[in-house]
Amino acid sequence: MRDTFKLTCAQCGRANYVTTKNKRTMSEKFEIKKYCAACNSHQSHKEGKISKG
Ligand SMILES: [Zn+2]
């Protein structure tokens, strides 16, 4: 069971990345530093849900 989710910038809220995770091995929300084009710098990105379909 893999869930698709997006990584949104903690600063501006823009969804910059889309990835998948295995719910069984990664049950907790995570945070990762990635480049945000809107902020033009590296920012913390948090997991956000994508509606299926
Ligand atoms: Zn940003």
mmCIF file of the protein (N, C-alpha, C, O) and its ligand, coordinates in Angstrom:
data_MODEL
# 
_entry.id   MODEL 
# 
loop_
_entity.id 
_entity.type 
_entity.pdbx_number_of_molecules 
1 polymer     1 
2 non-polymer 1 
# 
_entity_poly.entity_id                      1 
_entity_poly.type                           'polypeptide(L)' 
_entity_poly.nstd_linkage                   no 
_entity_poly.nstd_monomer                   no 
_entity_poly.pdbx_seq_one_letter_code       MRDTFKLTCAQCGRANYVTTKNKRTMSEKFEIKKYCAACNSHQSHKEGKISKG 
_entity_poly.pdbx_seq_one_letter_code_can   MRDTFKLTCAQCGRANYVTTKNKRTMSEKFEIKKYCAACNSHQSHKEGKISKG 
_entity_poly.pdbx_strand_id                 A 
# 
loop_
_entity_poly_seq.entity_id 
_entity_poly_seq.num 
_entity_poly_seq.mon_id 
_entity_poly_seq.hetero 
1 1  MET n 
1 2  ARG n 
1 3  ASP n 
1 4  THR n 
1 5  PHE n 
1 6  LYS n 
1 7  LEU n 
1 8  THR n 
1 9  CYS n 
1 10 ALA n 
1 11 GLN n 
1 12 CYS n 
1 13 GLY n 
1 14 ARG n 
1 15 ALA n 
1 16 ASN n 
1 17 TYR n 
1 18 VAL n 
1 19 THR n 
1 20 THR n 
1 21 LYS n 
1 22 ASN n 
1 23 LYS n 
1 24 ARG n 
1 25 THR n 
1 26 MET n 
1 27 SER n 
1 28 GLU n 
1 29 LYS n 
1 30 PHE n 
1 31 GLU n 
1 32 ILE n 
1 33 LYS n 
1 34 LYS n 
1 35 TYR n 
1 36 CYS n 
1 37 ALA n 
1 38 ALA n 
1 39 CYS n 
1 40 ASN n 
1 41 SER n 
1 42 HIS n 
1 43 GLN n 
1 44 SER n 
1 45 HIS n 
1 46 LYS n 
1 47 GLU n 
1 48 GLY n 
1 49 LYS n 
1 50 ILE n 
1 51 SER n 
1 52 LYS n 
1 53 GLY n 
# 
loop_
_struct_asym.id 
_struct_asym.entity_id 
A 1 
B 2 
# 
loop_
_chem_comp.id 
_chem_comp.type 
_chem_comp.mon_nstd_flag 
ALA 'L-peptide linking' y 
ARG 'L-peptide linking' y 
ASN 'L-peptide linking' y 
ASP 'L-peptide linking' y 
CYS 'L-peptide linking' y 
GLN 'L-peptide linking' y 
GLU 'L-peptide linking' y 
GLY 'peptide linking'   y 
HIS 'L-peptide linking' y 
ILE 'L-peptide linking' y 
LEU 'L-peptide linking' y 
LYS 'L-peptide linking' y 
MET 'L-peptide linking' y 
PHE 'L-peptide linking' y 
SER 'L-peptide linking' y 
THR 'L-peptide linking' y 
TYR 'L-peptide linking' y 
VAL 'L-peptide linking' y 
ZN  non-polymer         . 
# 
_pdbx_entity_nonpoly.entity_id   2 
_pdbx_entity_nonpoly.name        ? 
_pdbx_entity_nonpoly.comp_id     ZN 
# 
_pdbx_nonpoly_scheme.asym_id         B 
_pdbx_nonpoly_scheme.entity_id       2 
_pdbx_nonpoly_scheme.mon_id          ZN 
_pdbx_nonpoly_scheme.ndb_seq_num     1 
_pdbx_nonpoly_scheme.pdb_seq_num     101 
_pdbx_nonpoly_scheme.auth_seq_num    101 
_pdbx_nonpoly_scheme.pdb_mon_id      ZN 
_pdbx_nonpoly_scheme.auth_mon_id     ZN 
_pdbx_nonpoly_scheme.pdb_strand_id   A 
_pdbx_nonpoly_scheme.pdb_ins_code    . 
# 
loop_
_atom_site.group_PDB 
_atom_site.id 
_atom_site.type_symbol 
_atom_site.label_atom_id 
_atom_site.label_alt_id 
_atom_site.label_comp_id 
_atom_site.label_asym_id 
_atom_site.label_entity_id 
_atom_site.label_seq_id 
_atom_site.pdbx_PDB_ins_code 
_atom_site.Cartn_x 
_atom_site.Cartn_y 
_atom_site.Cartn_z 
_atom_site.occupancy 
_atom_site.B_iso_or_equiv 
_atom_site.pdbx_formal_charge 
_atom_site.auth_seq_id 
_atom_site.auth_comp_id 
_atom_site.auth_asym_id 
_atom_site.auth_atom_id 
_atom_site.pdbx_PDB_model_num 
ATOM   1   N  N  . MET A 1 1  ? 0.850  -1.204 0.000   1.00 0.00 ? 1   MET A N  1 
ATOM   2   C  CA . MET A 1 1  ? 0.000  0.000  0.000   1.00 0.00 ? 1   MET A CA 1 
ATOM   3   C  C  . MET A 1 1  ? 0.879  1.245  0.000   1.00 0.00 ? 1   MET A C  1 
ATOM   4   O  O  . MET A 1 1  ? 1.489  1.580  1.015   1.00 0.00 ? 1   MET A O  1 
ATOM   5   N  N  . ARG A 1 2  ? 0.940  1.912  -1.112  1.00 0.00 ? 2   ARG A N  1 
ATOM   6   C  CA . ARG A 1 2  ? 1.726  3.139  -1.173  1.00 0.00 ? 2   ARG A CA 1 
ATOM   7   C  C  . ARG A 1 2  ? 0.789  4.319  -1.337  1.00 0.00 ? 2   ARG A C  1 
ATOM   8   O  O  . ARG A 1 2  ? -0.150 4.288  -2.133  1.00 0.00 ? 2   ARG A O  1 
ATOM   9   N  N  . ASP A 1 3  ? 1.062  5.350  -0.573  1.00 0.00 ? 3   ASP A N  1 
ATOM   10  C  CA . ASP A 1 3  ? 0.251  6.552  -0.644  1.00 0.00 ? 3   ASP A CA 1 
ATOM   11  C  C  . ASP A 1 3  ? 1.029  7.674  -1.319  1.00 0.00 ? 3   ASP A C  1 
ATOM   12  O  O  . ASP A 1 3  ? 2.193  7.927  -1.006  1.00 0.00 ? 3   ASP A O  1 
ATOM   13  N  N  . THR A 1 4  ? 0.366  8.331  -2.239  1.00 0.00 ? 4   THR A N  1 
ATOM   14  C  CA . THR A 1 4  ? 0.974  9.506  -2.846  1.00 0.00 ? 4   THR A CA 1 
ATOM   15  C  C  . THR A 1 4  ? 0.701  10.719 -1.972  1.00 0.00 ? 4   THR A C  1 
ATOM   16  O  O  . THR A 1 4  ? -0.412 10.908 -1.483  1.00 0.00 ? 4   THR A O  1 
ATOM   17  N  N  . PHE A 1 5  ? 1.697  11.513 -1.787  1.00 0.00 ? 5   PHE A N  1 
ATOM   18  C  CA . PHE A 1 5  ? 1.475  12.750 -1.049  1.00 0.00 ? 5   PHE A CA 1 
ATOM   19  C  C  . PHE A 1 5  ? 2.400  13.823 -1.573  1.00 0.00 ? 5   PHE A C  1 
ATOM   20  O  O  . PHE A 1 5  ? 3.364  13.551 -2.289  1.00 0.00 ? 5   PHE A O  1 
ATOM   21  N  N  . LYS A 1 6  ? 2.092  15.023 -1.205  1.00 0.00 ? 6   LYS A N  1 
ATOM   22  C  CA . LYS A 1 6  ? 2.900  16.140 -1.666  1.00 0.00 ? 6   LYS A CA 1 
ATOM   23  C  C  . LYS A 1 6  ? 3.678  16.738 -0.509  1.00 0.00 ? 6   LYS A C  1 
ATOM   24  O  O  . LYS A 1 6  ? 3.311  16.599 0.658   1.00 0.00 ? 6   LYS A O  1 
ATOM   25  N  N  . LEU A 1 7  ? 4.749  17.398 -0.862  1.00 0.00 ? 7   LEU A N  1 
ATOM   26  C  CA . LEU A 1 7  ? 5.542  18.101 0.131   1.00 0.00 ? 7   LEU A CA 1 
ATOM   27  C  C  . LEU A 1 7  ? 5.311  19.597 -0.061  1.00 0.00 ? 7   LEU A C  1 
ATOM   28  O  O  . LEU A 1 7  ? 5.626  20.163 -1.108  1.00 0.00 ? 7   LEU A O  1 
ATOM   29  N  N  . THR A 1 8  ? 4.765  20.211 0.958   1.00 0.00 ? 8   THR A N  1 
ATOM   30  C  CA . THR A 1 8  ? 4.475  21.628 0.854   1.00 0.00 ? 8   THR A CA 1 
ATOM   31  C  C  . THR A 1 8  ? 5.461  22.443 1.677   1.00 0.00 ? 8   THR A C  1 
ATOM   32  O  O  . THR A 1 8  ? 5.863  22.050 2.772   1.00 0.00 ? 8   THR A O  1 
ATOM   33  N  N  . CYS A 1 9  ? 5.835  23.577 1.127   1.00 0.00 ? 9   CYS A N  1 
ATOM   34  C  CA . CYS A 1 9  ? 6.764  24.479 1.790   1.00 0.00 ? 9   CYS A CA 1 
ATOM   35  C  C  . CYS A 1 9  ? 6.133  25.031 3.072   1.00 0.00 ? 9   CYS A C  1 
ATOM   36  O  O  . CYS A 1 9  ? 4.990  25.490 3.072   1.00 0.00 ? 9   CYS A O  1 
ATOM   37  N  N  . ALA A 1 10 ? 6.893  24.977 4.145   1.00 0.00 ? 10  ALA A N  1 
ATOM   38  C  CA . ALA A 1 10 ? 6.374  25.458 5.427   1.00 0.00 ? 10  ALA A CA 1 
ATOM   39  C  C  . ALA A 1 10 ? 6.260  26.981 5.432   1.00 0.00 ? 10  ALA A C  1 
ATOM   40  O  O  . ALA A 1 10 ? 5.512  27.547 6.229   1.00 0.00 ? 10  ALA A O  1 
ATOM   41  N  N  . GLN A 1 11 ? 6.993  27.637 4.554   1.00 0.00 ? 11  GLN A N  1 
ATOM   42  C  CA . GLN A 1 11 ? 6.983  29.103 4.521   1.00 0.00 ? 11  GLN A CA 1 
ATOM   43  C  C  . GLN A 1 11 ? 5.825  29.660 3.702   1.00 0.00 ? 11  GLN A C  1 
ATOM   44  O  O  . GLN A 1 11 ? 5.084  30.524 4.172   1.00 0.00 ? 11  GLN A O  1 
ATOM   45  N  N  . CYS A 1 12 ? 5.672  29.166 2.482   1.00 0.00 ? 12  CYS A N  1 
ATOM   46  C  CA . CYS A 1 12 ? 4.672  29.749 1.586   1.00 0.00 ? 12  CYS A CA 1 
ATOM   47  C  C  . CYS A 1 12 ? 3.502  28.805 1.304   1.00 0.00 ? 12  CYS A C  1 
ATOM   48  O  O  . CYS A 1 12 ? 2.488  29.221 0.744   1.00 0.00 ? 12  CYS A O  1 
ATOM   49  N  N  . GLY A 1 13 ? 3.641  27.554 1.685   1.00 0.00 ? 13  GLY A N  1 
ATOM   50  C  CA . GLY A 1 13 ? 2.546  26.611 1.510   1.00 0.00 ? 13  GLY A CA 1 
ATOM   51  C  C  . GLY A 1 13 ? 2.444  26.034 0.120   1.00 0.00 ? 13  GLY A C  1 
ATOM   52  O  O  . GLY A 1 13 ? 1.501  25.300 -0.173  1.00 0.00 ? 13  GLY A O  1 
ATOM   53  N  N  . ARG A 1 14 ? 3.386  26.346 -0.742  1.00 0.00 ? 14  ARG A N  1 
ATOM   54  C  CA . ARG A 1 14 ? 3.355  25.847 -2.101  1.00 0.00 ? 14  ARG A CA 1 
ATOM   55  C  C  . ARG A 1 14 ? 3.764  24.375 -2.134  1.00 0.00 ? 14  ARG A C  1 
ATOM   56  O  O  . ARG A 1 14 ? 4.716  23.969 -1.467  1.00 0.00 ? 14  ARG A O  1 
ATOM   57  N  N  . ALA A 1 15 ? 3.034  23.583 -2.916  1.00 0.00 ? 15  ALA A N  1 
ATOM   58  C  CA . ALA A 1 15 ? 3.364  22.165 -3.068  1.00 0.00 ? 15  ALA A CA 1 
ATOM   59  C  C  . ALA A 1 15 ? 4.436  22.016 -4.141  1.00 0.00 ? 15  ALA A C  1 
ATOM   60  O  O  . ALA A 1 15 ? 4.159  22.153 -5.333  1.00 0.00 ? 15  ALA A O  1 
ATOM   61  N  N  . ASN A 1 16 ? 5.633  21.740 -3.717  1.00 0.00 ? 16  ASN A N  1 
ATOM   62  C  CA . ASN A 1 16 ? 6.757  21.708 -4.653  1.00 0.00 ? 16  ASN A CA 1 
ATOM   63  C  C  . ASN A 1 16 ? 7.136  20.312 -5.109  1.00 0.00 ? 16  ASN A C  1 
ATOM   64  O  O  . ASN A 1 16 ? 7.736  20.144 -6.170  1.00 0.00 ? 16  ASN A O  1 
ATOM   65  N  N  . TYR A 1 17 ? 6.793  19.321 -4.323  1.00 0.00 ? 17  TYR A N  1 
ATOM   66  C  CA . TYR A 1 17 ? 7.223  17.964 -4.630  1.00 0.00 ? 17  TYR A CA 1 
ATOM   67  C  C  . TYR A 1 17 ? 6.091  16.976 -4.418  1.00 0.00 ? 17  TYR A C  1 
ATOM   68  O  O  . TYR A 1 17 ? 5.221  17.159 -3.567  1.00 0.00 ? 17  TYR A O  1 
ATOM   69  N  N  . VAL A 1 18 ? 6.132  15.934 -5.213  1.00 0.00 ? 18  VAL A N  1 
ATOM   70  C  CA . VAL A 1 18 ? 5.183  14.841 -5.031  1.00 0.00 ? 18  VAL A CA 1 
ATOM   71  C  C  . VAL A 1 18 ? 5.975  13.558 -4.891  1.00 0.00 ? 18  VAL A C  1 
ATOM   72  O  O  . VAL A 1 18 ? 6.903  13.305 -5.660  1.00 0.00 ? 18  VAL A O  1 
ATOM   73  N  N  . THR A 1 19 ? 5.618  12.765 -3.930  1.00 0.00 ? 19  THR A N  1 
ATOM   74  C  CA . THR A 1 19 ? 6.332  11.514 -3.712  1.00 0.00 ? 19  THR A CA 1 
ATOM   75  C  C  . THR A 1 19 ? 5.382  10.475 -3.139  1.00 0.00 ? 19  THR A C  1 
ATOM   76  O  O  . THR A 1 19 ? 4.205  10.754 -2.909  1.00 0.00 ? 19  THR A O  1 
ATOM   77  N  N  . THR A 1 20 ? 5.894  9.297  -2.914  1.00 0.00 ? 20  THR A N  1 
ATOM   78  C  CA . THR A 1 20 ? 5.077  8.247  -2.338  1.00 0.00 ? 20  THR A CA 1 
ATOM   79  C  C  . THR A 1 20 ? 5.762  7.716  -1.089  1.00 0.00 ? 20  THR A C  1 
ATOM   80  O  O  . THR A 1 20 ? 6.962  7.899  -0.887  1.00 0.00 ? 20  THR A O  1 
ATOM   81  N  N  . LYS A 1 21 ? 4.980  7.066  -0.271  1.00 0.00 ? 21  LYS A N  1 
ATOM   82  C  CA . LYS A 1 21 ? 5.577  6.435  0.890   1.00 0.00 ? 21  LYS A CA 1 
ATOM   83  C  C  . LYS A 1 21 ? 4.812  5.170  1.215   1.00 0.00 ? 21  LYS A C  1 
ATOM   84  O  O  . LYS A 1 21 ? 3.657  4.991  0.828   1.00 0.00 ? 21  LYS A O  1 
ATOM   85  N  N  . ASN A 1 22 ? 5.474  4.324  1.919   1.00 0.00 ? 22  ASN A N  1 
ATOM   86  C  CA . ASN A 1 22 ? 4.843  3.108  2.389   1.00 0.00 ? 22  ASN A CA 1 
ATOM   87  C  C  . ASN A 1 22 ? 4.277  3.368  3.779   1.00 0.00 ? 22  ASN A C  1 
ATOM   88  O  O  . ASN A 1 22 ? 5.016  3.643  4.724   1.00 0.00 ? 22  ASN A O  1 
ATOM   89  N  N  . LYS A 1 23 ? 2.985  3.280  3.884   1.00 0.00 ? 23  LYS A N  1 
ATOM   90  C  CA . LYS A 1 23 ? 2.335  3.634  5.144   1.00 0.00 ? 23  LYS A CA 1 
ATOM   91  C  C  . LYS A 1 23 ? 2.764  2.734  6.298   1.00 0.00 ? 23  LYS A C  1 
ATOM   92  O  O  . LYS A 1 23 ? 2.777  3.153  7.456   1.00 0.00 ? 23  LYS A O  1 
ATOM   93  N  N  . ARG A 1 24 ? 3.110  1.510  5.971   1.00 0.00 ? 24  ARG A N  1 
ATOM   94  C  CA . ARG A 1 24 ? 3.457  0.575  7.042   1.00 0.00 ? 24  ARG A CA 1 
ATOM   95  C  C  . ARG A 1 24 ? 4.819  0.873  7.651   1.00 0.00 ? 24  ARG A C  1 
ATOM   96  O  O  . ARG A 1 24 ? 5.057  0.622  8.833   1.00 0.00 ? 24  ARG A O  1 
ATOM   97  N  N  . THR A 1 25 ? 5.708  1.413  6.824   1.00 0.00 ? 25  THR A N  1 
ATOM   98  C  CA . THR A 1 25 ? 7.045  1.691  7.332   1.00 0.00 ? 25  THR A CA 1 
ATOM   99  C  C  . THR A 1 25 ? 7.220  3.148  7.735   1.00 0.00 ? 25  THR A C  1 
ATOM   100 O  O  . THR A 1 25 ? 8.127  3.489  8.494   1.00 0.00 ? 25  THR A O  1 
ATOM   101 N  N  . MET A 1 26 ? 6.339  4.009  7.217   1.00 0.00 ? 26  MET A N  1 
ATOM   102 C  CA . MET A 1 26 ? 6.455  5.428  7.537   1.00 0.00 ? 26  MET A CA 1 
ATOM   103 C  C  . MET A 1 26 ? 5.092  5.950  7.952   1.00 0.00 ? 26  MET A C  1 
ATOM   104 O  O  . MET A 1 26 ? 4.368  6.541  7.151   1.00 0.00 ? 26  MET A O  1 
ATOM   105 N  N  . SER A 1 27 ? 4.759  5.729  9.190   1.00 0.00 ? 27  SER A N  1 
ATOM   106 C  CA . SER A 1 27 ? 3.429  6.097  9.655   1.00 0.00 ? 27  SER A CA 1 
ATOM   107 C  C  . SER A 1 27 ? 3.365  7.548  10.113  1.00 0.00 ? 27  SER A C  1 
ATOM   108 O  O  . SER A 1 27 ? 2.292  8.149  10.156  1.00 0.00 ? 27  SER A O  1 
ATOM   109 N  N  . GLU A 1 28 ? 4.515  8.098  10.453  1.00 0.00 ? 28  GLU A N  1 
ATOM   110 C  CA . GLU A 1 28 ? 4.515  9.462  10.971  1.00 0.00 ? 28  GLU A CA 1 
ATOM   111 C  C  . GLU A 1 28 ? 4.757  10.468 9.860   1.00 0.00 ? 28  GLU A C  1 
ATOM   112 O  O  . GLU A 1 28 ? 5.400  10.179 8.851   1.00 0.00 ? 28  GLU A O  1 
ATOM   113 N  N  . LYS A 1 29 ? 4.231  11.632 10.077  1.00 0.00 ? 29  LYS A N  1 
ATOM   114 C  CA . LYS A 1 29 ? 4.500  12.709 9.133   1.00 0.00 ? 29  LYS A CA 1 
ATOM   115 C  C  . LYS A 1 29 ? 5.957  13.132 9.271   1.00 0.00 ? 29  LYS A C  1 
ATOM   116 O  O  . LYS A 1 29 ? 6.517  13.187 10.366  1.00 0.00 ? 29  LYS A O  1 
ATOM   117 N  N  . PHE A 1 30 ? 6.534  13.421 8.145   1.00 0.00 ? 30  PHE A N  1 
ATOM   118 C  CA . PHE A 1 30 ? 7.912  13.848 8.240   1.00 0.00 ? 30  PHE A CA 1 
ATOM   119 C  C  . PHE A 1 30 ? 8.117  15.219 7.624   1.00 0.00 ? 30  PHE A C  1 
ATOM   120 O  O  . PHE A 1 30 ? 7.256  15.770 6.938   1.00 0.00 ? 30  PHE A O  1 
ATOM   121 N  N  . GLU A 1 31 ? 9.278  15.729 7.901   1.00 0.00 ? 31  GLU A N  1 
ATOM   122 C  CA . GLU A 1 31 ? 9.637  17.061 7.453   1.00 0.00 ? 31  GLU A CA 1 
ATOM   123 C  C  . GLU A 1 31 ? 11.007 16.966 6.815   1.00 0.00 ? 31  GLU A C  1 
ATOM   124 O  O  . GLU A 1 31 ? 11.894 16.285 7.331   1.00 0.00 ? 31  GLU A O  1 
ATOM   125 N  N  . ILE A 1 32 ? 11.182 17.644 5.698   1.00 0.00 ? 32  ILE A N  1 
ATOM   126 C  CA . ILE A 1 32 ? 12.468 17.550 5.016   1.00 0.00 ? 32  ILE A CA 1 
ATOM   127 C  C  . ILE A 1 32 ? 12.806 18.898 4.408   1.00 0.00 ? 32  ILE A C  1 
ATOM   128 O  O  . ILE A 1 32 ? 11.924 19.644 3.981   1.00 0.00 ? 32  ILE A O  1 
ATOM   129 N  N  . LYS A 1 33 ? 14.074 19.192 4.376   1.00 0.00 ? 33  LYS A N  1 
ATOM   130 C  CA . LYS A 1 33 ? 14.513 20.457 3.783   1.00 0.00 ? 33  LYS A CA 1 
ATOM   131 C  C  . LYS A 1 33 ? 14.725 20.274 2.300   1.00 0.00 ? 33  LYS A C  1 
ATOM   132 O  O  . LYS A 1 33 ? 15.525 19.448 1.860   1.00 0.00 ? 33  LYS A O  1 
ATOM   133 N  N  . LYS A 1 34 ? 13.982 21.069 1.533   1.00 0.00 ? 34  LYS A N  1 
ATOM   134 C  CA . LYS A 1 34 ? 14.105 21.022 0.085   1.00 0.00 ? 34  LYS A CA 1 
ATOM   135 C  C  . LYS A 1 34 ? 14.027 22.422 -0.479  1.00 0.00 ? 34  LYS A C  1 
ATOM   136 O  O  . LYS A 1 34 ? 13.595 23.373 0.173   1.00 0.00 ? 34  LYS A O  1 
ATOM   137 N  N  . TYR A 1 35 ? 14.474 22.504 -1.743  1.00 0.00 ? 35  TYR A N  1 
ATOM   138 C  CA . TYR A 1 35 ? 14.471 23.809 -2.377  1.00 0.00 ? 35  TYR A CA 1 
ATOM   139 C  C  . TYR A 1 35 ? 13.056 24.233 -2.767  1.00 0.00 ? 35  TYR A C  1 
ATOM   140 O  O  . TYR A 1 35 ? 12.302 23.449 -3.343  1.00 0.00 ? 35  TYR A O  1 
ATOM   141 N  N  . CYS A 1 36 ? 12.706 25.462 -2.454  1.00 0.00 ? 36  CYS A N  1 
ATOM   142 C  CA . CYS A 1 36 ? 11.421 26.018 -2.864  1.00 0.00 ? 36  CYS A CA 1 
ATOM   143 C  C  . CYS A 1 36 ? 11.665 27.130 -3.868  1.00 0.00 ? 36  CYS A C  1 
ATOM   144 O  O  . CYS A 1 36 ? 12.367 28.097 -3.573  1.00 0.00 ? 36  CYS A O  1 
ATOM   145 N  N  . ALA A 1 37 ? 11.086 26.992 -5.054  1.00 0.00 ? 37  ALA A N  1 
ATOM   146 C  CA . ALA A 1 37 ? 11.286 27.987 -6.104  1.00 0.00 ? 37  ALA A CA 1 
ATOM   147 C  C  . ALA A 1 37 ? 10.621 29.308 -5.743  1.00 0.00 ? 37  ALA A C  1 
ATOM   148 O  O  . ALA A 1 37 ? 11.115 30.379 -6.095  1.00 0.00 ? 37  ALA A O  1 
ATOM   149 N  N  . ALA A 1 38 ? 9.496  29.224 -5.039  1.00 0.00 ? 38  ALA A N  1 
ATOM   150 C  CA . ALA A 1 38 ? 8.778  30.437 -4.667  1.00 0.00 ? 38  ALA A CA 1 
ATOM   151 C  C  . ALA A 1 38 ? 9.564  31.249 -3.636  1.00 0.00 ? 38  ALA A C  1 
ATOM   152 O  O  . ALA A 1 38 ? 9.601  32.478 -3.697  1.00 0.00 ? 38  ALA A O  1 
ATOM   153 N  N  . CYS A 1 39 ? 10.182 30.557 -2.700  1.00 0.00 ? 39  CYS A N  1 
ATOM   154 C  CA . CYS A 1 39 ? 10.978 31.222 -1.673  1.00 0.00 ? 39  CYS A CA 1 
ATOM   155 C  C  . CYS A 1 39 ? 12.412 31.449 -2.143  1.00 0.00 ? 39  CYS A C  1 
ATOM   156 O  O  . CYS A 1 39 ? 13.158 32.221 -1.541  1.00 0.00 ? 39  CYS A O  1 
ATOM   157 N  N  . ASN A 1 40 ? 12.786 30.770 -3.220  1.00 0.00 ? 40  ASN A N  1 
ATOM   158 C  CA . ASN A 1 40 ? 14.123 30.876 -3.775  1.00 0.00 ? 40  ASN A CA 1 
ATOM   159 C  C  . ASN A 1 40 ? 15.193 30.471 -2.758  1.00 0.00 ? 40  ASN A C  1 
ATOM   160 O  O  . ASN A 1 40 ? 16.295 31.020 -2.741  1.00 0.00 ? 40  ASN A O  1 
ATOM   161 N  N  . SER A 1 41 ? 14.849 29.514 -1.928  1.00 0.00 ? 41  SER A N  1 
ATOM   162 C  CA . SER A 1 41 ? 15.797 29.027 -0.936  1.00 0.00 ? 41  SER A CA 1 
ATOM   163 C  C  . SER A 1 41 ? 15.313 27.681 -0.408  1.00 0.00 ? 41  SER A C  1 
ATOM   164 O  O  . SER A 1 41 ? 14.200 27.245 -0.704  1.00 0.00 ? 41  SER A O  1 
ATOM   165 N  N  . HIS A 1 42 ? 16.159 27.039 0.371   1.00 0.00 ? 42  HIS A N  1 
ATOM   166 C  CA . HIS A 1 42 ? 15.763 25.785 0.980   1.00 0.00 ? 42  HIS A CA 1 
ATOM   167 C  C  . HIS A 1 42 ? 14.878 26.056 2.191   1.00 0.00 ? 42  HIS A C  1 
ATOM   168 O  O  . HIS A 1 42 ? 15.198 26.877 3.052   1.00 0.00 ? 42  HIS A O  1 
ATOM   169 N  N  . GLN A 1 43 ? 13.766 25.348 2.229   1.00 0.00 ? 43  GLN A N  1 
ATOM   170 C  CA . GLN A 1 43 ? 12.824 25.514 3.325   1.00 0.00 ? 43  GLN A CA 1 
ATOM   171 C  C  . GLN A 1 43 ? 12.374 24.140 3.802   1.00 0.00 ? 43  GLN A C  1 
ATOM   172 O  O  . GLN A 1 43 ? 12.509 23.148 3.087   1.00 0.00 ? 43  GLN A O  1 
ATOM   173 N  N  . SER A 1 44 ? 11.847 24.094 4.997   1.00 0.00 ? 44  SER A N  1 
ATOM   174 C  CA . SER A 1 44 ? 11.253 22.854 5.482   1.00 0.00 ? 44  SER A CA 1 
ATOM   175 C  C  . SER A 1 44 ? 10.010 22.542 4.667   1.00 0.00 ? 44  SER A C  1 
ATOM   176 O  O  . SER A 1 44 ? 9.180  23.416 4.414   1.00 0.00 ? 44  SER A O  1 
ATOM   177 N  N  . HIS A 1 45 ? 9.894  21.291 4.264   1.00 0.00 ? 45  HIS A N  1 
ATOM   178 C  CA . HIS A 1 45 ? 8.698  20.857 3.548   1.00 0.00 ? 45  HIS A CA 1 
ATOM   179 C  C  . HIS A 1 45 ? 7.998  19.789 4.358   1.00 0.00 ? 45  HIS A C  1 
ATOM   180 O  O  . HIS A 1 45 ? 8.620  18.860 4.874   1.00 0.00 ? 45  HIS A O  1 
ATOM   181 N  N  . LYS A 1 46 ? 6.685  19.941 4.459   1.00 0.00 ? 46  LYS A N  1 
ATOM   182 C  CA . LYS A 1 46 ? 5.908  18.987 5.237   1.00 0.00 ? 46  LYS A CA 1 
ATOM   183 C  C  . LYS A 1 46 ? 4.965  18.214 4.341   1.00 0.00 ? 46  LYS A C  1 
ATOM   184 O  O  . LYS A 1 46 ? 4.575  18.656 3.260   1.00 0.00 ? 46  LYS A O  1 
ATOM   185 N  N  . GLU A 1 47 ? 4.623  17.063 4.829   1.00 0.00 ? 47  GLU A N  1 
ATOM   186 C  CA . GLU A 1 47 ? 3.727  16.175 4.096   1.00 0.00 ? 47  GLU A CA 1 
ATOM   187 C  C  . GLU A 1 47 ? 2.311  16.741 4.047   1.00 0.00 ? 47  GLU A C  1 
ATOM   188 O  O  . GLU A 1 47 ? 1.784  17.220 5.051   1.00 0.00 ? 47  GLU A O  1 
ATOM   189 N  N  . GLY A 1 48 ? 1.709  16.678 2.867   1.00 0.00 ? 48  GLY A N  1 
ATOM   190 C  CA . GLY A 1 48 ? 0.325  17.086 2.701   1.00 0.00 ? 48  GLY A CA 1 
ATOM   191 C  C  . GLY A 1 48 ? -0.388 16.099 1.816   1.00 0.00 ? 48  GLY A C  1 
ATOM   192 O  O  . GLY A 1 48 ? 0.216  15.526 0.909   1.00 0.00 ? 48  GLY A O  1 
ATOM   193 N  N  . LYS A 1 49 ? -1.647 15.895 2.061   1.00 0.00 ? 49  LYS A N  1 
ATOM   194 C  CA . LYS A 1 49 ? -2.373 14.868 1.318   1.00 0.00 ? 49  LYS A CA 1 
ATOM   195 C  C  . LYS A 1 49 ? -2.806 15.350 -0.062  1.00 0.00 ? 49  LYS A C  1 
ATOM   196 O  O  . LYS A 1 49 ? -3.056 16.536 -0.282  1.00 0.00 ? 49  LYS A O  1 
ATOM   197 N  N  . ILE A 1 50 ? -2.886 14.413 -0.964  1.00 0.00 ? 50  ILE A N  1 
ATOM   198 C  CA . ILE A 1 50 ? -3.405 14.680 -2.302  1.00 0.00 ? 50  ILE A CA 1 
ATOM   199 C  C  . ILE A 1 50 ? -4.704 13.896 -2.451  1.00 0.00 ? 50  ILE A C  1 
ATOM   200 O  O  . ILE A 1 50 ? -4.761 12.708 -2.134  1.00 0.00 ? 50  ILE A O  1 
ATOM   201 N  N  . SER A 1 51 ? -5.721 14.551 -2.925  1.00 0.00 ? 51  SER A N  1 
ATOM   202 C  CA . SER A 1 51 ? -6.987 13.849 -3.153  1.00 0.00 ? 51  SER A CA 1 
ATOM   203 C  C  . SER A 1 51 ? -6.822 12.848 -4.286  1.00 0.00 ? 51  SER A C  1 
ATOM   204 O  O  . SER A 1 51 ? -6.224 13.154 -5.317  1.00 0.00 ? 51  SER A O  1 
ATOM   205 N  N  . LYS A 1 52 ? -7.343 11.680 -4.090  1.00 0.00 ? 52  LYS A N  1 
ATOM   206 C  CA . LYS A 1 52 ? -7.160 10.623 -5.076  1.00 0.00 ? 52  LYS A CA 1 
ATOM   207 C  C  . LYS A 1 52 ? -8.093 10.809 -6.269  1.00 0.00 ? 52  LYS A C  1 
ATOM   208 O  O  . LYS A 1 52 ? -9.169 11.398 -6.166  1.00 0.00 ? 52  LYS A O  1 
ATOM   209 N  N  . GLY A 1 53 ? -7.631 10.278 -7.418  1.00 0.00 ? 53  GLY A N  1 
ATOM   210 C  CA . GLY A 1 53 ? -8.466 10.333 -8.586  1.00 0.00 ? 53  GLY A CA 1 
ATOM   211 C  C  . GLY A 1 53 ? -7.854 11.020 -9.747  1.00 0.00 ? 53  GLY A C  1 
ATOM   212 O  O  . GLY A 1 53 ? -8.479 11.126 -10.802 1.00 0.00 ? 53  GLY A O  1 
HETATM 213 ZN ZN . ZN  B 2 .  ? 8.211  28.367 -0.247  1.00 0.00 2 101 ZN  A ZN 1 
# 
